[in-house]
């Protein structure tokens, strides 16, 4: 049931992305630090969304890695204390 709900939610987001992307075909001028280019509005939105997802995943991964290390350390402390008894 949870998998079906996740699939339907992902399908809904995908359909919304297609609709929004098809309605935003205007060219925008994007100024970089050293360059300038013209890209479609839908492409710019997709790039910004992708960068946001990558940054979010990196942040979550670093937190997960820190917590995994902390759990491992605490498990070793528990084993050490159990051996002392």
Secondary structure as GFF3:
##gff-version 3
##sequence-region A 1 85
A	DSSP	alpha_helix	2	23	.	.	.	ID=ss1
A	DSSP	beta_strand	27	31	.	.	.	ID=ss2
A	DSSP	beta_strand	36	40	.	.	.	ID=ss3
A	DSSP	alpha_helix	41	84	.	.	.	ID=ss4
###
